[in-house]
Amino acid sequence: MGVYTKVGDKGTTAFFGCGMIQKDDPRIEALGAVDELNSVIGVTLSMVQDKELVEVLTKIQHDLFQVGADLAGSALEKKALPRITPAHIQELEQAMDRIEEKLGVPTRFILPGGTQASSFLHLCRAITRRSERELVKAKGVIEINSDLMIYVNRLSDFFFILARQANNEVNVKEQQPIYKYFDGKKSE
């Protein structure tokens, strides 16, 4: 069998344990957003030179396949497929704590950008946030592992911290937004 199966030619696709569903179903939208995130991480990896960051991003790519398996297999027996666990969350939190200890916590909003790596990491953050929104929509259709939801929420925070670190490592100063035409007075 080749890459094309013709199964989806009429706008449906197979979803583990649920049979055929429409391609615009919230479950497929969530899987698609996670897939897009994984692809953008792949692009980001092509822009990154730091070996430690390459290892971190590669591990996240593997974890995102586990997110996809967990989501796709949500209707199956818990042990049927790999699931996101508290250990995944703890690993992200510990890594964030180590980096934030060096960077400090920002007191203002930060404009996305700076170095090429930081810019792509901010893009990863934004796509992670969209993935999370799509997962919330999918929760209206299927039961989703609560650890999966927490992991994706932490992952967007992690990308934010990684973006800050990428700029910090080469002394690129964080830029704050400038609010034009804001006089600071409350309107009545």
ROSE-4610 file (N, C-alpha, C; in Angstrom, 1 decimal, always signed):
// ROSE-4610
residu = [M/M/M/G/G/G/V/V/V/Y/Y/Y/T/T/T/K/K/K/V/V/V/G/G/G/D/D/D/K/K/K/G/G/G/T/T/T/T/T/T/A/A/A/F/F/F/F/F/F/G/G/G/C/C/C/G/G/G/M/M/M/I/I/I/Q/Q/Q/K/K/K/D/D/D/D/D/D/P/P/P/R/R/R/I/I/I/E/E/E/A/A/A/L/L/L/G/G/G/A/A/A/V/V/V/D/D/D/E/E/E/L/L/L/N/N/N/S/S/S/V/V/V/I/I/I/G/G/G/V/V/V/T/T/T/L/L/L/S/S/S/M/M/M/V/V/V/Q/Q/Q/D/D/D/K/K/K/E/E/E/L/L/L/V/V/V/E/E/E/V/V/V/L/L/L/T/T/T/K/K/K/I/I/I/Q/Q/Q/H/H/H/D/D/D/L/L/L/F/F/F/Q/Q/Q/V/V/V/G/G/G/A/A/A/D/D/D/L/L/L/A/A/A/G/G/G/S/S/S/A/A/A/L/L/L/E/E/E/K/K/K/K/K/K/A/A/A/L/L/L/P/P/P/R/R/R/I/I/I/T/T/T/P/P/P/A/A/A/H/H/H/I/I/I/Q/Q/Q/E/E/E/L/L/L/E/E/E/Q/Q/Q/A/A/A/M/M/M/D/D/D/R/R/R/I/I/I/E/E/E/E/E/E/K/K/K/L/L/L/G/G/G/V/V/V/P/P/P/T/T/T/R/R/R/F/F/F/I/I/I/L/L/L/P/P/P/G/G/G/G/G/G/T/T/T/Q/Q/Q/A/A/A/S/S/S/S/S/S/F/F/F/L/L/L/H/H/H/L/L/L/C/C/C/R/R/R/A/A/A/I/I/I/T/T/T/R/R/R/R/R/R/S/S/S/E/E/E/R/R/R/E/E/E/L/L/L/V/V/V/K/K/K/A/A/A/K/K/K/G/G/G/V/V/V/I/I/I/E/E/E/I/I/I/N/N/N/S/S/S/D/D/D/L/L/L/M/M/M/I/I/I/Y/Y/Y/V/V/V/N/N/N/R/R/R/L/L/L/S/S/S/D/D/D/F/F/F/F/F/F/F/F/F/I/I/I/L/L/L/A/A/A/R/R/R/Q/Q/Q/A/A/A/N/N/N/N/N/N/E/E/E/V/V/V/N/N/N/V/V/V/K/K/K/E/E/E/Q/Q/Q/Q/Q/Q/P/P/P/I/I/I/Y/Y/Y/K/K/K/Y/Y/Y/F/F/F/D/D/D/G/G/G/K/K/K/K/K/K/S/S/S/E/E/E]
num = [1/1/1/2/2/2/3/3/3/4/4/4/5/5/5/6/6/6/7/7/7/8/8/8/9/9/9/10/10/10/11/11/11/12/12/12/13/13/13/14/14/14/15/15/15/16/16/16/17/17/17/18/18/18/19/19/19/20/20/20/21/21/21/22/22/22/23/23/23/24/24/24/25/25/25/26/26/26/27/27/27/28/28/28/29/29/29/30/30/30/31/31/31/32/32/32/33/33/33/34/34/34/35/35/35/36/36/36/37/37/37/38/38/38/39/39/39/40/40/40/41/41/41/42/42/42/43/43/43/44/44/44/45/45/45/46/46/46/47/47/47/48/48/48/49/49/49/50/50/50/51/51/51/52/52/52/53/53/53/54/54/54/55/55/55/56/56/56/57/57/57/58/58/58/59/59/59/60/60/60/61/61/61/62/62/62/63/63/63/64/64/64/65/65/65/66/66/66/67/67/67/68/68/68/69/69/69/70/70/70/71/71/71/72/72/72/73/73/73/74/74/74/75/75/75/76/76/76/77/77/77/78/78/78/79/79/79/80/80/80/81/81/81/82/82/82/83/83/83/84/84/84/85/85/85/86/86/86/87/87/87/88/88/88/89/89/89/90/90/90/91/91/91/92/92/92/93/93/93/94/94/94/95/95/95/96/96/96/97/97/97/98/98/98/99/99/99/100/100/100/101/101/101/102/102/102/103/103/103/104/104/104/105/105/105/106/106/106/107/107/107/108/108/108/109/109/109/110/110/110/111/111/111/112/112/112/113/113/113/114/114/114/115/115/115/116/116/116/117/117/117/118/118/118/119/119/119/120/120/120/121/121/121/122/122/122/123/123/123/124/124/124/125/125/125/126/126/126/127/127/127/128/128/128/129/129/129/130/130/130/131/131/131/132/132/132/133/133/133/134/134/134/135/135/135/136/136/136/137/137/137/138/138/138/139/139/139/140/140/140/141/141/141/142/142/142/143/143/143/144/144/144/145/145/145/146/146/146/147/147/147/148/148/148/149/149/149/150/150/150/151/151/151/152/152/152/153/153/153/154/154/154/155/155/155/156/156/156/157/157/157/158/158/158/159/159/159/160/160/160/161/161/161/162/162/162/163/163/163/164/164/164/165/165/165/166/166/166/167/167/167/168/168/168/169/169/169/170/170/170/171/171/171/172/172/172/173/173/173/174/174/174/175/175/175/176/176/176/177/177/177/178/178/178/179/179/179/180/180/180/181/181/181/182/182/182/183/183/183/184/184/184/185/185/185/186/186/186/187/187/187/188/188/188]
x = [+0.8/+0.0/+0.9/+0.5/+1.3/+0.9/+1.4/+1.1/-0.4/-0.9/-2.4/-3.2/-4.3/-5.2/-6.6/-6.9/-8.2/-9.3/-9.0/-10.0/-10.6/-9.7/-10.2/-10.7/-10.9/-11.3/-12.6/-13.4/-14.8/-14.9/-13.7/-13.7/-13.8/-13.5/-13.6/-12.2/-12.0/-10.7/-11.0/-10.2/-10.3/-9.7/-10.4/-9.9/-10.0/-8.9/-8.9/-10.1/-10.7/-11.8/-13.1/-13.1/-14.3/-14.8/-14.1/-14.5/-14.2/-14.9/-14.7/-15.4/-14.6/-15.2/-14.8/-15.5/-15.2/-13.8/-13.2/-11.8/-11.8/-13.0/-13.1/-13.6/-13.6/-14.0/-12.9/-13.4/-12.4/-11.2/-11.4/-10.3/-9.3/-9.7/-8.7/-8.1/-8.8/-8.3/-7.2/-7.4/-6.4/-5.2/-5.4/-4.2/-3.5/-4.2/-3.5/-2.7/-3.2/-2.4/-1.2/-1.3/-0.1/+0.9/+0.4/+1.3/+2.0/+1.2/+1.8/+2.9/+2.7/+3.7/+4.9/+4.7/+5.9/+6.7/+6.0/+6.7/+7.4/+6.9/+7.6/+8.8/+8.7/+9.8/+10.9/+10.6/+11.5/+12.2/+11.4/+12.0/+13.0/+12.5/+13.3/+14.6/+14.6/+15.8/+16.8/+16.3/+17.2/+17.9/+17.4/+18.0/+18.8/+18.9/+19.5/+20.9/+21.8/+23.2/+23.5/+22.9/+23.1/+22.7/+23.7/+23.5/+22.4/+22.5/+21.5/+20.1/+19.9/+18.6/+18.1/+19.0/+18.7/+18.1/+18.8/+18.3/+17.0/+16.8/+15.5/+14.4/+14.6/+13.6/+13.3/+14.3/+14.1/+13.3/+13.5/+12.8/+11.3/+11.1/+9.7/+9.0/+9.7/+9.1/+8.6/+9.4/+9.0/+7.8/+7.9/+6.7/+5.4/+5.6/+4.4/+3.8/+4.6/+4.0/+3.2/+3.7/+3.0/+1.7/+1.7/+0.5/-0.5/-0.1/-0.9/-1.5/-0.7/-1.2/-2.2/-1.9/-2.8/-4.1/-4.1/-5.3/-6.1/-5.4/-6.0/-6.6/-5.9/-6.3/-7.2/-7.7/-8.5/-9.6/-10.2/-11.4/-11.0/-9.7/-9.2/-8.8/-8.6/-8.1/-6.8/-6.7/-5.6/-4.2/-4.1/-2.7/-2.5/-3.5/-3.4/-2.3/-2.1/-1.2/-0.4/+0.7/+1.5/+0.7/+0.8/+0.0/+1.0/+0.6/+1.3/+1.1/+2.1/+2.0/+2.5/+2.3/+2.9/+4.4/+5.1/+6.5/+6.9/+6.1/+6.3/+6.2/+5.2/+5.0/+6.1/+6.5/+7.5/+8.8/+9.1/+10.4/+10.4/+9.3/+9.2/+9.3/+8.6/+8.7/+10.1/+10.8/+12.1/+13.1/+12.9/+13.7/+13.4/+12.1/+11.8/+12.4/+12.3/+12.8/+14.3/+15.0/+16.5/+16.8/+16.1/+16.3/+15.9/+14.7/+14.2/+15.1/+15.7/+16.7/+17.8/+18.2/+19.3/+18.7/+17.5/+17.0/+16.2/+15.6/+14.6/+13.3/+12.3/+10.9/+10.7/+10.2/+9.9/+8.8/+9.0/+7.9/+7.0/+7.3/+6.5/+6.4/+5.4/+5.3/+6.6/+6.9/+8.0/+7.6/+8.1/+7.9/+8.5/+7.8/+8.4/+9.5/+10.6/+11.6/+13.0/+13.9/+15.3/+16.1/+16.7/+17.5/+16.6/+17.2/+16.4/+15.8/+16.6/+16.2/+15.0/+15.2/+14.2/+12.9/+13.0/+11.8/+11.0/+11.7/+11.1/+10.5/+11.2/+10.7/+9.4/+9.3/+8.1/+7.0/+7.3/+6.3/+5.8/+6.8/+6.4/+5.4/+5.7/+4.9/+3.5/+3.4/+2.0/+1.3/+1.9/+1.2/+0.9/+1.7/+1.3/+0.1/-0.1/-1.3/-2.5/-2.3/-3.5/-3.8/-2.8/-3.0/-3.8/-3.4/-4.2/-5.6/-5.9/-7.3/-8.0/-7.4/-8.0/-8.3/-7.4/-7.6/-8.8/-8.9/-10.1/-11.4/-11.4/-12.6/-12.8/-11.8/-11.9/-12.4/-12.1/-12.7/-14.2/-14.8/-16.3/-16.8/-15.9/-16.3/-15.9/-14.7/-14.1/-13.4/-13.2/-12.5/-11.0/-10.4/-8.9/-8.2/-7.1/-6.2/-5.9/-6.1/-5.9/-4.4/-3.5/-2.1/-1.7/-2.3/-2.0/-2.3/-3.5/-3.8/-2.8/-2.4/-1.4/-0.1/+0.3/+1.6/+1.6/+0.6/+0.6/+0.6/-0.1/-0.1/+1.3/+2.0/+3.4/+4.3/+4.0/+4.9/+5.0/+3.8/+3.9/+4.7/+4.6/+5.4/+6.9/+7.2/+8.6/+9.2/+8.4/+8.8/+9.1/+8.3/+8.5/+9.9/+10.1/+11.4/+12.6/+12.4/+13.5/+13.8/+12.7/+13.0/+13.7/+13.4/+14.1/+15.6/+15.8/+17.1/+18.0/+17.3/+18.1/+18.6/+17.7/+18.2/+19.3/+19.1/+20.0/+21.4/+21.5/+22.8/+23.7/+23.1/+23.9/+23.7/+23.2/+23.1/+22.1/+21.1/+20.0/+19.0/+18.9/+18.0/+16.5/+15.7/+14.3/+13.7/+12.7/+12.0/+10.6/+10.2/+8.8/+7.9/+6.7/+5.8/+5.7/+5.5/+5.2/+3.8/+3.0/+1.6/+1.4/+1.3/+1.0/-0.3/-0.4/-1.7/-2.3/-1.6/-2.1/-1.7/-2.6/-2.3/-2.3/-2.7/-2.8/-4.0/-4.8/-6.0/-7.1/-7.9/-9.1/-10.2/-10.9/-12.0/-13.2/-14.1/-15.3/-16.5]
y = [-1.2/+0.0/+1.2/+2.2/+3.5/+4.5/+5.7/+6.7/+7.1/+7.1/+7.5/+6.3/+6.4/+5.3/+5.5/+6.8/+7.2/+7.2/+6.8/+6.7/+8.0/+9.0/+10.4/+11.2/+10.7/+11.5/+12.2/+11.7/+12.3/+13.1/+13.5/+14.3/+13.6/+12.3/+11.6/+10.9/+10.5/+9.8/+8.9/+7.9/+7.0/+7.6/+7.3/+7.8/+6.6/+6.2/+5.1/+4.9/+3.8/+3.5/+4.2/+5.0/+5.8/+5.6/+4.8/+4.6/+5.9/+6.1/+7.2/+8.4/+9.5/+10.8/+11.9/+13.0/+14.1/+14.7/+15.2/+15.8/+17.1/+17.7/+19.0/+18.7/+17.5/+17.1/+17.7/+18.2/+18.7/+17.8/+16.5/+15.6/+15.7/+15.8/+15.8/+17.2/+18.3/+19.6/+19.6/+19.0/+19.0/+18.2/+17.0/+16.2/+17.0/+17.7/+18.5/+19.7/+20.3/+21.4/+20.8/+19.7/+19.1/+18.7/+18.2/+17.8/+19.0/+20.1/+21.4/+21.8/+21.8/+22.2/+21.3/+20.0/+19.1/+19.5/+19.9/+20.3/+21.6/+22.5/+23.8/+23.6/+22.7/+22.3/+21.8/+21.0/+20.5/+21.6/+22.6/+23.8/+24.5/+24.7/+25.4/+24.6/+23.3/+22.5/+22.8/+23.1/+23.4/+24.8/+25.6/+26.9/+27.0/+25.9/+25.9/+25.3/+25.9/+25.3/+24.7/+25.2/+24.8/+23.3/+22.4/+21.0/+20.7/+21.4/+21.1/+21.4/+22.5/+22.9/+21.9/+21.4/+20.4/+19.2/+18.7/+17.6/+17.8/+19.0/+19.3/+19.3/+20.0/+20.0/+18.7/+17.9/+16.5/+15.7/+15.8/+15.1/+15.5/+16.8/+17.3/+16.8/+16.7/+16.0/+14.6/+13.9/+12.5/+12.5/+13.4/+13.6/+14.0/+14.8/+15.2/+14.0/+13.0/+11.8/+11.0/+11.1/+10.5/+11.2/+12.6/+13.4/+12.9/+12.8/+12.3/+11.0/+10.0/+8.7/+8.7/+9.5/+9.6/+10.2/+11.2/+11.8/+10.9/+10.3/+9.4/+8.2/+7.7/+6.5/+6.8/+8.0/+8.4/+7.4/+6.9/+6.0/+4.5/+4.3/+2.9/+2.7/+1.4/+1.1/+1.9/+2.3/+3.2/+2.6/+1.3/+0.7/+0.3/+0.7/+0.3/+1.1/+2.3/+3.2/+4.0/+4.6/+5.5/+6.7/+7.1/+8.2/+9.2/+10.5/+11.5/+11.3/+11.4/+11.1/+12.3/+12.3/+13.4/+13.6/+12.5/+12.5/+13.5/+13.5/+14.4/+15.9/+16.1/+17.5/+17.9/+17.0/+17.3/+17.6/+16.9/+17.1/+18.5/+19.0/+20.3/+21.4/+21.2/+22.1/+22.3/+21.1/+21.2/+21.9/+21.7/+22.4/+23.9/+24.2/+25.7/+26.3/+25.6/+26.2/+26.5/+25.5/+25.7/+27.0/+27.1/+28.2/+29.5/+29.5/+30.8/+31.3/+30.3/+30.7/+31.6/+31.3/+32.1/+33.4/+33.3/+34.5/+35.4/+34.9/+35.7/+35.7/+36.1/+36.1/+37.5/+37.6/+38.9/+39.7/+41.0/+41.8/+42.5/+42.4/+43.0/+42.0/+42.3/+41.5/+41.7/+40.7/+40.7/+40.5/+41.3/+41.1/+39.8/+39.0/+37.8/+38.3/+37.6/+38.0/+37.9/+38.6/+38.6/+37.8/+36.7/+35.9/+35.0/+34.4/+33.4/+32.3/+31.7/+30.6/+31.1/+32.3/+32.8/+33.0/+33.6/+33.9/+32.6/+31.5/+30.3/+29.6/+29.8/+29.2/+30.0/+31.3/+32.0/+31.5/+31.2/+30.6/+29.3/+28.5/+27.2/+27.4/+28.5/+28.8/+29.1/+29.9/+30.4/+29.2/+28.3/+27.1/+26.2/+26.1/+25.3/+25.8/+27.1/+27.7/+27.4/+27.4/+27.0/+25.6/+24.7/+23.3/+23.1/+23.8/+23.7/+24.1/+25.2/+25.6/+24.5/+23.9/+22.8/+21.6/+21.3/+20.2/+20.5/+21.8/+22.1/+21.9/+22.2/+21.9/+20.4/+19.7/+18.2/+17.6/+18.3/+17.8/+17.8/+18.5/+18.5/+17.3/+16.5/+15.4/+14.1/+14.1/+12.9/+13.3/+12.3/+12.5/+12.5/+13.5/+13.7/+13.6/+12.8/+12.7/+14.1/+14.3/+15.6/+15.9/+14.9/+15.1/+15.6/+15.2/+15.7/+17.2/+17.6/+19.0/+19.9/+19.4/+20.1/+20.2/+19.0/+19.0/+20.1/+20.1/+21.1/+22.5/+22.8/+24.1/+24.5/+23.5/+23.8/+23.9/+23.2/+23.2/+24.6/+25.3/+26.7/+27.6/+27.4/+28.2/+27.9/+26.6/+26.2/+26.8/+26.9/+27.5/+29.0/+29.6/+31.0/+31.2/+30.3/+30.4/+30.1/+29.1/+28.7/+29.9/+30.6/+31.8/+32.8/+33.1/+34.1/+33.6/+32.4/+31.9/+32.0/+31.7/+31.8/+33.2/+34.2/+35.6/+36.0/+35.5/+35.8/+35.3/+34.1/+33.5/+34.3/+35.1/+35.9/+37.4/+37.7/+39.1/+39.9/+39.3/+40.1/+40.5/+41.8/+42.4/+42.2/+41.8/+41.6/+43.0/+43.0/+44.2/+44.2/+45.3/+45.4/+46.1/+45.8/+46.5/+48.0/+48.8/+50.2/+50.4/+51.0/+51.2/+52.6/+52.8/+54.1/+54.6/+55.9/+56.6/+56.2/+55.7/+55.3/+56.4/+57.1/+58.2/+57.7/+56.5/+56.0/+56.4/+57.2/+57.7/+56.7/+56.5/+55.6/+56.4/+55.8/+56.5/+56.3/+57.3/+57.3/+56.8]
z = [+0.0/+0.0/+0.0/-0.8/-0.9/+0.2/+0.1/+1.1/+1.0/-0.2/-0.3/-0.2/+0.6/+0.8/+0.2/-0.1/-0.6/+0.4/+1.6/+2.7/+3.0/+3.0/+3.4/+2.2/+1.1/-0.1/+0.1/+0.9/+1.1/+2.4/+3.0/+4.2/+5.5/+5.5/+6.8/+7.0/+8.2/+8.5/+9.7/+9.9/+11.0/+12.3/+13.4/+14.7/+15.6/+16.3/+17.1/+18.0/+18.0/+18.9/+18.6/+17.5/+17.2/+15.8/+15.0/+13.6/+12.8/+11.7/+10.8/+11.3/+11.3/+11.7/+10.7/+10.7/+9.8/+10.1/+9.1/+9.2/+10.0/+10.1/+10.9/+12.3/+12.7/+14.1/+15.0/+16.2/+17.2/+17.5/+17.5/+17.8/+16.7/+15.4/+14.3/+14.3/+14.6/+14.7/+15.8/+16.9/+18.0/+17.5/+16.9/+16.4/+15.4/+14.5/+13.5/+14.1/+15.1/+15.8/+16.4/+17.0/+17.7/+16.6/+15.5/+14.3/+13.8/+13.6/+13.1/+14.1/+15.4/+16.4/+16.2/+16.1/+15.9/+14.7/+13.6/+12.4/+12.5/+13.2/+13.5/+14.4/+15.3/+16.1/+15.2/+14.2/+13.2/+12.5/+12.1/+11.4/+12.4/+13.6/+14.7/+14.9/+14.9/+15.0/+13.9/+12.8/+11.6/+11.8/+12.8/+13.0/+14.3/+15.0/+16.3/+16.3/+16.9/+17.0/+18.4/+19.4/+20.8/+21.0/+21.3/+21.4/+22.5/+23.6/+24.7/+24.2/+23.5/+23.0/+22.0/+21.2/+20.2/+20.9/+21.9/+22.7/+23.3/+23.9/+24.5/+23.5/+22.4/+21.3/+20.7/+20.5/+20.0/+21.0/+22.3/+23.3/+23.2/+23.1/+23.0/+21.8/+20.7/+19.5/+19.8/+20.5/+20.8/+21.8/+22.7/+23.7/+22.9/+21.9/+21.1/+20.4/+20.0/+19.4/+20.5/+21.7/+22.9/+23.1/+23.0/+23.1/+22.1/+20.9/+19.8/+20.0/+20.5/+20.8/+21.9/+22.9/+24.1/+23.6/+22.8/+22.3/+21.4/+20.5/+19.5/+20.2/+21.2/+21.9/+23.1/+23.3/+24.5/+24.7/+23.7/+23.8/+24.1/+24.0/+24.2/+25.7/+26.0/+27.4/+27.7/+29.0/+29.4/+29.0/+29.1/+28.9/+27.4/+26.5/+25.1/+24.4/+24.8/+24.1/+25.1/+24.7/+25.6/+26.0/+27.2/+27.8/+28.3/+28.4/+29.1/+30.6/+31.4/+32.8/+33.6/+34.9/+35.7/+35.6/+35.2/+35.1/+33.9/+32.8/+31.7/+32.2/+33.0/+33.5/+34.5/+35.4/+36.3/+35.6/+34.6/+33.8/+33.2/+32.7/+32.1/+33.2/+34.3/+35.4/+36.0/+36.1/+36.7/+35.7/+34.4/+33.4/+33.5/+33.6/+33.6/+34.9/+36.0/+37.2/+37.1/+36.5/+36.4/+35.5/+34.4/+33.5/+34.1/+34.7/+35.4/+36.5/+37.2/+38.2/+37.7/+36.5/+35.8/+35.2/+34.6/+33.9/+34.7/+35.8/+36.6/+35.9/+36.6/+36.1/+35.5/+34.3/+33.7/+34.4/+34.5/+35.1/+34.2/+32.9/+31.8/+30.7/+29.8/+28.6/+27.7/+26.9/+26.1/+24.6/+23.7/+22.3/+21.8/+21.1/+20.5/+19.5/+19.5/+18.5/+19.1/+18.5/+18.9/+17.9/+18.4/+17.6/+16.7/+15.7/+14.9/+15.7/+16.6/+17.5/+18.4/+19.0/+19.9/+19.2/+18.0/+17.2/+16.9/+16.5/+16.2/+17.5/+18.6/+19.8/+20.2/+20.0/+20.2/+19.3/+18.1/+17.2/+17.7/+18.2/+18.8/+20.0/+20.8/+22.0/+21.5/+20.5/+20.0/+19.4/+18.7/+18.1/+19.3/+20.3/+21.5/+22.1/+22.2/+22.8/+21.9/+20.6/+19.8/+19.9/+20.0/+20.2/+21.5/+22.5/+23.8/+23.6/+22.9/+22.6/+21.9/+20.9/+20.2/+21.1/+22.0/+22.9/+23.8/+24.2/+25.1/+24.3/+23.0/+22.1/+22.1/+21.9/+21.8/+23.1/+24.2/+25.5/+25.5/+24.6/+24.6/+23.9/+23.2/+22.4/+23.1/+23.7/+24.3/+25.6/+26.4/+27.7/+27.4/+27.8/+27.6/+28.9/+28.8/+30.0/+30.6/+31.8/+32.4/+32.4/+32.5/+32.5/+31.1/+30.1/+28.7/+28.6/+29.2/+29.2/+29.9/+31.1/+31.9/+31.2/+30.6/+29.8/+28.7/+27.9/+26.8/+27.4/+28.5/+29.1/+29.5/+30.2/+30.6/+29.4/+28.4/+27.2/+26.6/+26.6/+26.0/+26.9/+28.2/+29.2/+28.9/+28.7/+28.5/+27.2/+26.1/+24.9/+25.2/+26.0/+26.3/+27.0/+28.0/+28.7/+27.8/+27.0/+26.0/+25.1/+24.6/+23.8/+24.5/+25.7/+26.5/+26.7/+27.0/+27.2/+25.9/+24.7/+23.5/+23.2/+23.6/+23.5/+24.5/+25.7/+26.8/+26.5/+25.9/+25.7/+24.8/+23.9/+23.0/+23.3/+24.5/+25.0/+24.2/+23.7/+23.0/+24.0/+24.1/+25.2/+24.8/+25.9/+25.7/+25.4/+24.5/+24.1/+24.7/+25.3/+25.8/+24.7/+24.7/+23.8/+24.1/+23.1/+23.3/+23.0/+23.9/+23.7/+23.2/+21.9/+21.3/+21.7/+21.9/+22.1/+23.4/+24.4/+25.7/+26.7/+27.2/+28.1/+29.6/+29.8/+31.2/+32.0/+31.5/+32.2/+32.0/+33.0/+32.9/+32.2/+31.3/+30.6/+31.5/+31.5/+32.3/+31.5]
